[in-house]
Amino acid sequence: MQSLVFAPSHITGFFEIIDHSNPLIRGSRGAGVVLDQGVLTTVDACEGNGEIIIKINGKTNDLNFPLEGSITYKTLDLLKKHFSEEIGWDQLKIIVNHRINVPIESGFGASAGFALGTSIGLSKLLKLPLTFNQAAAVAHNAEVDLKTGMGDVMGSVIGGFPVRIEPGAPGYGKADKLLDGRERGSKDDGEGLFVISKSLGTIETASVLTDPDMTHKVNSVARDMLQKLLLNPQVTNFMDLSLEFAQKTGLIDPEVMEIVNVLKDETLGASMAMLGKTAFAISDTPDNSVEGSIVARVDHCGCRIV
């Protein structure tokens, strides 16, 4: 038995952290963009003795941490607890293989992709009594429990330019999306928009989400940004607000800012991916002068079974 799920990458431009005792309601408000590159997850299940094998790009232990600490294992564990009586987990061998073509821990929502691929893939494969959103909610639960993300699951599910109006998992939070339209008079060749990015390294998301001082600063800066975006729901405004957020919170460093300044002159706007040492921009064309950049299209379909 096998299932295949594609979870597109989600880059957050700005966010406000919302805490809650219920992990399905805990999360963030904010806005981002979804790429047509991300995580393709294959889930296999056969008769066994409860063994779980997790691979990334065909390799086990690719992230150099214990199996139990991974987002994939956490997602599996939540499913096992929810359906401890319905499924004979000890009689199965489960293999989860993630194939990813974006950098990890760099602001592309990779952990959300791992969790979504695992939860939706395994739910379909084992015919668990879950809807799509309910399976996605398990992925969100895993993310917020491990503090690897607060809104990327919702973003990846929605697609396009997601606007997270109220925090929480799919089915619990409230989200909309920007129309992929340009400002009046801008170039529109009918091919859609591109996301150009350049990663310079990693930022551990948990290190920011567990810092009270940074949480306070992030929330004080982001508090009015969502309303400003909804009053002027344009891609260019989203990018302007994202850059303002990156600068006022102090999360952006000089190296990333240098690339952002280059991309700003060539695109519809540029900023830093939250949370990663990555510059990103939205553009009418794939052309740019940043060496080694990643060029993707905006993905409007969202996470899906393939």
RAQUIJO-V46960 format. One record per pair of residues at least 6 apart in sequence whose ideal C-beta (glycine too) atoms are under 8 Angstrom apart, sorted by the first residue. I is the first residue (numbers start at 1). J is the second residue. If there is no record, write none. Layout:
i: {I,I}
j: {J,J}
//
This chain:
i: {1,1,1,1,2,2,2,2,3,3,3,3,3,3,3,4,4,4,4,4,4,4,5,5,5,5,5,5,5,5,5,5,5,5,6,6,6,6,6,6,6,6,7,7,7,7,7,7,7,7,7,7,8,8,8,8,8,8,8,8,8,8,8,8,9,9,9,9,9,9,9,9,9,9,9,9,10,10,10,10,10,10,10,10,10,10,10,11,11,11,11,11,11,11,11,11,11,11,11,11,12,12,12,12,12,12,12,12,12,12,12,12,13,13,13,13,13,13,13,13,13,13,13,14,14,14,14,14,14,14,14,14,14,14,15,15,15,15,15,15,15,15,15,15,16,16,16,16,16,16,16,16,16,17,17,17,17,17,17,18,18,18,18,18,18,19,20,20,20,20,23,23,23,23,23,24,24,24,24,24,24,25,25,25,25,25,26,26,26,26,27,27,27,27,27,27,27,27,27,27,28,28,28,28,29,29,29,29,29,29,29,30,30,30,30,30,30,30,31,31,31,31,31,31,31,31,31,31,32,32,32,32,32,32,33,33,33,33,33,33,33,33,34,34,34,34,34,34,34,34,34,34,34,35,35,35,35,35,35,35,36,36,36,36,37,37,37,37,38,38,38,38,38,38,38,38,38,39,39,39,39,39,39,39,39,40,40,40,40,40,41,41,41,41,41,41,41,41,41,41,42,42,42,42,42,43,43,43,43,43,43,43,43,43,44,44,44,44,45,45,45,45,45,45,45,46,46,47,47,47,48,48,48,48,49,49,49,50,50,50,50,50,51,51,52,52,52,52,52,52,53,53,53,53,53,54,54,54,54,54,54,54,54,54,55,55,55,55,55,56,56,56,56,56,56,57,57,57,58,58,61,63,63,67,69,70,71,71,71,71,71,71,71,72,72,72,72,72,74,74,74,74,75,75,75,75,75,75,75,76,76,76,76,78,78,78,78,79,79,79,79,79,80,80,82,83,86,86,87,87,94,96,96,96,96,98,98,98,100,100,102,102,102,103,103,103,103,103,104,104,105,105,105,105,105,106,106,106,106,106,106,106,106,107,107,107,107,107,107,107,107,107,107,108,108,108,108,109,109,109,109,111,111,111,111,111,111,112,112,112,112,112,112,112,112,113,113,115,115,115,115,115,115,116,116,116,116,116,116,118,119,119,119,119,119,120,120,120,120,120,120,121,122,123,123,123,124,124,128,130,131,132,133,133,133,133,134,136,136,136,136,136,136,137,137,137,137,139,139,140,140,140,140,140,141,143,143,143,143,144,146,147,147,147,147,148,148,149,150,150,151,151,151,153,153,154,154,154,154,154,154,154,155,155,155,156,156,157,157,157,158,158,158,159,159,159,159,159,159,160,160,160,160,160,160,160,161,161,161,161,161,161,162,162,162,163,163,163,163,163,163,163,163,164,164,164,165,165,165,165,165,165,166,166,166,167,168,178,178,178,178,179,180,180,180,180,180,181,181,182,182,182,182,183,183,186,186,187,188,189,192,192,193,193,193,193,193,193,193,194,194,194,194,194,194,194,194,194,195,195,195,195,195,195,195,195,196,196,196,196,196,196,196,196,196,196,196,196,197,197,197,197,197,197,197,197,198,198,198,198,198,198,198,198,199,199,199,199,200,200,200,200,200,200,201,202,202,203,203,203,205,208,208,208,208,208,209,214,217,217,218,218,221,221,221,221,222,225,225,225,228,228,229,229,229,235,235,235,236,236,238,238,239,239,239,239,239,239,240,242,242,242,243,243,243,243,243,243,245,245,246,246,246,246,246,247,251,251,251,252,252,252,253,255,256,256,256,256,257,259,259,259,260,260,260,260,260,261,262,262,263,263,263,263,263,263,264,264,266,266,266,266,266,267,267,267,267,267,268,268,268,268,269,269,270,270,270,270,271,271,271,272,272,272,273,273,279,281,282,286,288}
j: {44,45,46,125,42,43,44,125,42,43,121,122,124,125,305,40,41,42,43,121,305,306,40,41,43,116,117,120,121,124,303,304,305,306,38,39,40,41,117,303,304,306,38,39,41,112,113,114,116,117,156,303,34,35,36,37,38,113,156,159,299,301,302,303,34,35,37,38,39,102,108,109,110,113,156,296,32,33,34,35,108,109,112,152,155,156,162,32,33,34,35,107,108,109,195,197,273,274,278,280,28,30,31,32,107,109,151,152,155,273,274,275,30,31,32,33,238,239,241,242,245,271,274,30,31,221,222,225,241,242,244,245,246,274,28,29,30,150,151,164,218,222,245,274,28,29,30,218,219,222,223,225,226,28,150,209,215,218,219,26,27,28,29,150,167,26,26,27,167,168,140,141,144,145,169,137,140,141,168,169,172,167,168,169,172,173,144,150,167,168,140,144,150,151,154,164,167,168,169,173,150,151,164,167,151,164,165,166,167,222,226,151,163,164,222,225,226,274,161,162,163,164,178,226,229,238,241,242,151,152,155,161,162,164,160,161,162,195,238,280,282,298,155,156,158,159,160,161,162,298,299,300,302,102,108,195,296,297,298,299,296,297,298,299,101,102,294,296,100,101,102,108,109,110,113,156,299,98,99,100,110,113,114,116,117,98,99,100,117,306,96,97,98,99,113,114,116,117,118,121,95,96,97,99,121,94,95,96,97,117,118,121,122,125,94,95,96,97,92,93,94,95,122,125,126,92,93,91,92,93,91,92,93,94,90,91,93,89,90,91,92,93,93,94,67,73,76,93,94,96,60,93,94,95,96,60,67,70,72,73,95,96,97,98,62,95,96,97,98,62,63,97,98,99,100,98,99,100,97,99,67,70,104,73,146,114,111,114,115,142,143,146,148,96,98,114,115,118,115,142,145,146,114,115,118,119,138,139,142,94,96,118,122,119,138,141,142,119,122,123,128,138,87,89,138,128,128,129,126,128,122,117,118,121,122,113,114,117,110,113,108,110,294,110,199,202,276,278,110,202,202,203,204,205,276,199,201,202,203,273,276,277,278,199,203,272,273,274,275,276,277,278,280,197,273,276,278,149,152,155,156,143,146,148,149,152,205,139,143,148,149,152,153,155,156,152,156,138,139,140,142,143,153,136,139,153,156,157,303,139,135,136,138,139,142,132,135,136,139,303,305,305,128,130,135,138,135,305,135,138,171,170,157,169,170,171,171,153,157,169,170,171,303,169,170,171,172,153,169,153,154,168,169,170,169,149,150,152,153,150,206,205,206,209,210,205,206,205,167,209,164,167,173,169,170,162,164,168,169,170,173,175,162,164,175,302,303,170,302,303,175,177,302,177,299,300,301,302,303,177,178,180,298,299,300,302,177,178,180,235,238,298,175,176,177,175,176,177,178,226,229,230,233,173,174,175,173,174,175,176,226,230,173,174,175,173,174,233,234,235,238,233,192,193,235,298,300,234,235,188,235,268,284,234,236,268,284,284,284,284,297,298,235,268,282,283,284,297,298,282,283,284,285,286,295,296,297,298,280,281,282,283,295,296,297,298,263,267,280,281,282,283,286,288,290,293,294,295,273,278,279,280,281,293,294,296,259,278,279,280,290,292,293,294,276,277,278,294,255,256,259,277,278,279,277,276,277,275,276,277,275,214,215,218,251,275,215,249,249,250,249,251,244,245,248,249,245,241,244,245,237,241,237,238,241,268,269,282,268,269,269,282,268,269,270,271,281,282,269,269,271,272,260,264,269,270,271,272,271,274,252,260,271,272,274,257,272,274,275,260,271,272,277,277,272,277,278,279,272,270,279,290,270,271,272,279,281,270,289,290,270,279,280,281,288,290,270,281,281,283,287,288,289,281,282,283,284,288,281,282,283,284,281,282,279,280,281,282,279,280,281,278,279,280,279,280,290,288,298,295,295}
//
